[in-house]
Amino acid sequence: MSRKIGLSCVAFALTLGLAFSALADKKKIVVGDPKTKWAVGPACHGHVPTYADTIARSLRTRIVETGAFRVVSREQLKKILAEHEMSMVGLSDPTTAKVLGQFLQADLVMATEVLCHANMVEFNILLVDVETAEIVWAKNYNMKNLKKVNRAMKDIAKLLKGYAKTGEIGESAGKSEDMMMIDSKALRDASEQIISIIEHSVPTASIEVLDVNAVSDTIKVKVRGKAWAGTKFKVERDEEEIGWLYLKKKGGRSVEAGTQDEISAFEEGDVGSSEEFVPKVAVGFIEDEDEDNEKMVEMFREGLLQEMSQADKMEPVDDSKVDKIINRMGSKIRKKSLAKLFKKGVDLLITGRFSGESGNRRIDFDVLSTVDGKRVTKIKYNSKL
C-alpha cells in the first residue's frame, strides 16, 4: 500500500514539475493601460475616457485565454510604476518599456493607445521586446466607433498566439480584420445608391427591324425611346421569341444593331423591347485618390458585387477571366479591352475614384458601355466610408 502511495506521489510531483516547466517556457507580457484622447463627436458617444481602462482589462483577459503567455496583473503593474515613479504614458517609449520589463522580469511590454476623434477611433498597439528594446510589432486600427474594439482585441490575441508559437507575427488577422476597418453600413448604403442609379439608367425602349442584310452581316433598326449603345432588346414575331439584338450606337431613327444569335433568324418588321434587359455589370479600376487604401477599395469592390447579386435589374460579373482583362486594362479605358469584356458578357463597366479622408469619402464613378466606351451614367455620392 505504501509503495502505491509513494508511486502516486512521484507521478504527481512529475506532473506538477512538467506543468511548472511548461509555464516557465511561456513568455511573460505586460499590457499597460491605454493612453487616451477623447474628442466630442459620434465616434465615442456614450463612452467616457475611463472606458479605455476597460479595453485594457479585456485585452489582458483575451491574451490570458490564448494560453500562450504569462500576463502581469494590473495591480502588480501599477505597484511597480508607483515604486519607480513611472507612468503608463511612457510605455510607448522602448527604453522605458525595457526598464519596466526588467523590473517585472517580463519578456514583452505592450503599450496601447485609444484616440477618439470626432468621426473615427484610432486603436494603436506597440509591442516591445524587453531584452533588445526593439519594437517587434506595431498595429494601427481605424474604426468608425468603439463598437468594433472587441473585434480588434480578438484579432490581436490571435496574432499574439501565432507569435508565441512561431516567433513571427503577421500583419493582419485576415478578412475579419479588413471588414472591421470598413464601415459596413456605409458600404451597404453606398452600394445601394450605386445600384439604384445604374438600375434607373437602364432604358425602357423598343425597336423595329427595318432591314436585315445577311451578306454584309448588318441589321438596321428604328428605336423608340432613349437607349444607349449596348442596350439589348428581346425580339419577337407573332408573340414568339426570335432572339436578342443590341445597339451598336446610341438609339436614333435608324441605327445599326448586332446580335450574338443567327442573323438569318431576324426579318424586317420584327419588334423588340428592352423591358427584360438585365445588364451584366463588372467593377473595373477604382482608385482611393487621397489615402491609397487598397484594402478598403478591395472590400468595397467585394461588397458592391455582393449587393449587386441581390439586385433585380442588374447582374454582377465576378469572373477570373474578366478580372484578368480588367487588371491588364488598369486605369486606361481601351476599346480593345472593352470589346473583350463585351464578348465575355459584360454590358457595363464601373470605374472611377474615391476622394477625401476616411469616414468622409466622395464617390466619383463612371458607368461605361462596353460597346462604345461612352458613359451611360455618372455616380457622385458623399459616403461615410
C-alpha positions in Angstrom: 0.0 0.0 0.0 2.8 2.4 1.0 4.5 1.5 -2.3 1.4 2.6 -4.3 1.2 5.9 -2.4 4.8 6.5 -3.0 4.5 5.9 -6.7 1.4 8.2 -6.8 3.3 11.0 -5.1 6.2 10.6 -7.5 3.8 10.8 -10.5 2.1 13.8 -9.0 5.4 15.5 -8.5 6.5 14.8 -12.1 3.2 16.1 -13.4 3.5 19.3 -11.3 7.1 19.7 -12.4 6.1 19.4 -16.0 3.3 22.0 -15.5 5.7 24.5 -13.9 8.2 23.8 -16.7 5.6 24.5 -19.4 4.5 27.7 -17.6 8.1 28.9 -17.3 8.6 28.4 -21.0 5.8 30.9 -21.8 6.8 34.5 -22.4 5.8 37.0 -19.8 3.9 40.0 -21.1 2.9 43.4 -19.6 -0.1 45.2 -21.0 -0.3 48.8 -20.0 -3.4 50.9 -19.6 -4.1 52.9 -22.8 -3.0 56.4 -23.4 -6.3 58.3 -24.2 -7.5 61.3 -26.1 -11.3 61.9 -26.1 -13.0 64.3 -28.6 -16.6 65.2 -28.6 -18.4 63.5 -31.5 -20.4 60.5 -32.6 -17.4 58.1 -32.7 -17.2 57.7 -28.9 -20.7 58.9 -28.0 -21.9 57.3 -24.7 -18.4 56.4 -23.5 -16.1 58.2 -21.1 -12.2 58.2 -21.2 -12.1 55.6 -18.4 -13.7 53.2 -20.8 -10.2 52.8 -22.2 -9.2 51.0 -18.9 -12.0 48.5 -19.6 -10.5 47.9 -23.0 -7.1 47.2 -21.4 -8.6 44.7 -18.9 -10.4 43.0 -21.7 -7.3 42.8 -23.8 -5.4 41.2 -20.9 -8.1 38.6 -20.5 -8.1 37.8 -24.2 -4.3 37.2 -24.0 -4.7 35.0 -21.0 -7.3 33.0 -22.8 -4.8 32.1 -25.5 -2.8 30.1 -23.0 0.3 31.3 -24.8 1.6 33.9 -22.3 2.0 34.7 -18.6 0.3 38.0 -18.2 1.3 40.5 -15.5 -1.7 41.7 -13.4 -2.7 45.3 -13.5 -2.2 45.6 -9.7 1.4 44.4 -9.9 2.0 46.7 -12.8 0.6 49.8 -11.0 2.7 48.9 -7.9 5.9 48.8 -9.9 5.0 52.0 -11.7 4.4 53.8 -8.4 7.6 52.5 -6.8 9.7 53.8 -9.6 7.7 56.9 -10.4 6.9 55.8 -13.9 3.7 56.3 -15.9 1.6 54.3 -18.3 2.2 57.0 -20.9 5.9 56.3 -21.1 5.4 52.7 -22.1 5.3 53.7 -25.7 9.0 54.6 -25.4 11.0 51.4 -26.0 13.7 52.4 -23.5 11.1 53.0 -20.7 9.3 49.8 -21.7 12.6 47.9 -21.4 13.3 49.3 -17.9 9.7 48.4 -16.7 10.0 44.9 -18.2 13.2 44.3 -16.4 11.6 45.4 -13.1 8.8 42.9 -13.7 11.1 40.2 -15.2 8.9 40.3 -18.3 9.8 39.4 -21.9 7.4 41.8 -23.7 5.7 45.1 -23.0 2.6 46.1 -24.8 1.7 49.8 -25.0 -1.8 50.8 -26.1 -3.4 54.0 -27.2 -7.1 54.9 -27.8 -7.6 58.1 -29.7 -11.2 59.1 -30.0 -11.6 61.7 -32.8 -14.9 63.3 -33.7 -15.7 60.9 -36.5 -13.4 57.9 -36.0 -11.4 55.9 -33.4 -7.8 55.0 -33.6 -6.7 52.0 -31.6 -2.9 51.7 -31.6 -0.7 48.8 -30.4 3.0 48.7 -29.8 4.9 45.5 -28.7 8.4 45.9 -27.3 11.0 43.2 -26.7 12.4 43.8 -23.2 15.8 42.2 -23.9 16.6 44.2 -27.1 14.3 47.3 -26.5 13.1 46.8 -30.1 9.6 47.3 -31.3 8.7 43.9 -32.6 5.2 44.8 -33.8 3.1 47.9 -34.2 -0.6 48.0 -35.3 -3.0 50.8 -36.1 -6.8 50.2 -36.3 -9.0 52.9 -37.7 -12.7 52.3 -36.8 -15.9 54.2 -37.1 -16.7 53.8 -33.4 -15.8 51.9 -30.3 -18.2 49.1 -31.0 -15.6 47.3 -33.1 -12.8 47.4 -30.5 -13.8 43.9 -29.2 -13.2 42.6 -32.7 -9.8 44.2 -32.7 -8.8 42.7 -29.4 -9.9 39.2 -30.6 -7.7 39.7 -33.7 -4.7 41.0 -31.6 -5.0 37.9 -29.3 -5.0 35.7 -32.4 -1.9 37.3 -33.8 -0.1 37.1 -30.5 -0.9 33.4 -30.2 0.7 32.8 -33.5 3.8 34.9 -32.4 4.2 32.8 -29.3 4.1 29.6 -31.4 6.3 30.7 -34.4 8.3 33.7 -33.2 6.8 35.7 -36.1 3.8 38.0 -36.0 1.6 38.6 -39.0 0.5 42.0 -40.3 -3.2 41.1 -40.4 -5.6 38.7 -38.8 -7.3 38.2 -42.1 -10.6 39.1 -43.7 -12.3 39.6 -40.4 -9.9 42.4 -39.6 -10.3 44.0 -43.0 -14.1 44.1 -42.5 -13.6 45.7 -39.1 -11.7 48.6 -40.7 -14.6 49.4 -43.0 -18.0 50.9 -42.0 -20.3 48.1 -43.1 -23.4 50.4 -43.0 -21.6 53.0 -45.1 -20.5 50.3 -47.6 -24.1 49.0 -47.9 -25.5 52.5 -48.3 -23.0 53.4 -51.0 -23.6 50.1 -52.8 -27.4 50.5 -52.7 -27.0 54.1 -54.0 -24.8 52.9 -56.9 -27.2 50.1 -57.8 -30.2 52.4 -57.7 -28.5 54.9 -60.1 -27.5 52.1 -62.5 -30.9 50.5 -62.5 -32.6 53.8 -63.3 -30.2 54.2 -66.2 -31.4 51.0 -67.9 -33.7 52.3 -70.7 -37.2 51.3 -71.4 -37.3 51.4 -75.2 -38.5 49.4 -78.2 -37.2 48.7 -81.7 -38.5 47.7 -85.1 -36.3 45.9 -87.6 -36.0 47.9 -90.8 -33.6 45.8 -92.8 -31.6 42.6 -92.5 -28.6 42.0 -94.8 -27.1 38.6 -94.1 -24.4 39.2 -96.8 -22.9 42.3 -95.1 -23.9 40.9 -91.7 -25.9 44.1 -90.8 -29.2 44.9 -89.2 -30.9 48.3 -89.3 -33.4 49.1 -86.6 -35.6 52.0 -85.6 -35.5 52.9 -81.9 -38.5 54.3 -80.0 -37.4 55.8 -76.7 -33.9 56.7 -75.4 -31.3 53.9 -75.4 -27.5 53.7 -75.1 -25.1 51.7 -77.2 -25.2 48.1 -75.8 -28.8 48.2 -74.8 -30.3 44.8 -75.6 -33.7 44.0 -76.9 -35.7 40.8 -76.8 -37.1 40.4 -80.4 -40.4 38.7 -81.0 -42.6 37.8 -84.0 -46.2 36.8 -83.5 -45.5 36.8 -79.8 -42.7 34.2 -80.1 -39.1 35.0 -79.2 -36.7 35.2 -82.1 -33.6 36.2 -80.3 -31.8 39.3 -78.9 -30.4 42.4 -80.6 -28.1 45.1 -79.2 -27.5 48.6 -80.4 -24.0 49.3 -81.8 -24.6 53.0 -81.5 -26.9 55.2 -79.4 -30.5 54.9 -80.3 -31.9 57.0 -83.2 -34.3 56.8 -86.1 -32.1 54.3 -88.0 -29.1 52.7 -86.3 -27.2 49.5 -86.7 -27.8 46.6 -84.4 -25.8 43.5 -83.7 -26.6 40.0 -82.4 -25.0 37.0 -80.9 -27.7 34.9 -82.4 -28.1 33.8 -86.0 -28.7 36.9 -88.1 -30.9 35.0 -90.5 -33.4 34.5 -87.7 -34.4 38.1 -88.0 -36.7 39.7 -90.5 -38.0 43.2 -91.5 -40.9 44.1 -89.3 -39.8 42.2 -86.2 -40.2 44.2 -83.0 -38.2 44.1 -79.8 -38.3 45.5 -76.2 -35.6 46.3 -73.6 -38.1 45.6 -70.8 -36.4 42.3 -69.9 -32.9 43.5 -70.4 -30.8 42.9 -67.2 -27.3 44.3 -67.8 -24.3 42.4 -66.6 -22.0 44.8 -64.7 -18.3 44.4 -63.8 -16.3 46.6 -61.4 -13.2 48.0 -63.1 -10.3 50.2 -61.8 -11.2 52.2 -58.7 -8.6 54.4 -57.0 -8.6 55.8 -53.5 -7.1 59.1 -54.5 -6.2 60.7 -51.2 -5.4 57.7 -48.9 -4.5 55.0 -51.4 -6.2 52.4 -49.2 -6.1 49.3 -51.4 -7.8 47.1 -48.8 -10.7 49.5 -48.5 -11.1 49.5 -52.3 -11.0 45.7 -52.5 -13.5 45.3 -49.6 -15.7 47.9 -51.3 -15.5 46.0 -54.6 -16.4 42.7 -52.9 -19.3 44.3 -51.0 -20.6 46.0 -54.1 -20.6 42.8 -56.1 -22.4 41.0 -53.3 -25.1 43.7 -53.1 -25.5 43.6 -56.9 -26.1 39.9 -56.7 -29.3 40.7 -54.8 -30.5 43.4 -57.3 -33.5 42.8 -59.6 -32.4 44.8 -62.7 -28.7 44.0 -62.9 -26.4 41.1 -62.6 -22.8 41.3 -61.3 -19.9 39.7 -63.3 -17.4 38.1 -60.9 -15.2 36.0 -63.2 -11.5 35.4 -63.1 -11.1 35.8 -66.9 -13.0 39.1 -66.7 -10.7 40.2 -63.8 -7.6 39.5 -65.9 -8.9 41.8 -68.7 -9.7 44.5 -66.1 -6.3 44.2 -64.4 -4.5 44.5 -67.7 -6.5 47.5 -68.7 -5.9 49.3 -65.4 -7.0 52.9 -65.3 -6.8 53.4 -69.1 -10.0 52.7 -71.0 -9.1 50.7 -74.1 -11.7 49.9 -76.8 -10.0 46.5 -77.4 -10.3 45.6 -73.8 -13.9 46.7 -73.7 -14.6 44.6 -76.7 -13.1 41.6 -74.9 -15.3 42.3 -71.9 -18.4 42.5 -74.1 -17.6 39.1 -75.6 -17.4 37.8 -72.1 -20.9 39.0 -71.5 -20.2 42.3 -69.7 -22.5 45.1 -70.6 -21.4 47.9 -68.2 -18.2 48.7 -66.5 -17.9 50.7 -63.3 -14.7 52.7 -62.9 -13.7 55.9 -61.0 -12.2 57.1 -57.8 -12.7 57.9 -54.1 -11.5 61.3 -52.8 -11.4 62.7 -49.3 -10.4 61.2 -46.0 -11.7 58.1 -44.2 -15.2 58.5 -43.0 -15.9 61.3 -45.5 -15.1 60.0 -48.9 -16.5 61.3 -52.1 -17.5 58.7 -54.7 -17.0 59.8 -58.3 -17.7 56.9 -60.7 -18.5 56.5 -64.4 -20.6 53.6 -65.7 -19.4 52.8 -69.2 -20.9 50.8 -72.1 -18.6 48.1 -73.2 -19.8 48.5 -76.8 -18.6 52.1 -77.4 -16.8 53.0 -74.1 -19.1 56.0 -73.6 -20.6 57.0 -70.3 -24.0 55.6 -69.6 -24.4 57.4 -66.3 -22.3 59.2 -63.7 -22.3 58.4 -60.0 -21.5 61.2 -57.5 -22.1 60.3 -53.9 -20.9 61.5 -50.5 -20.1 58.4 -48.4 -19.0 57.8 -44.9 -16.6 55.0 -46.0 
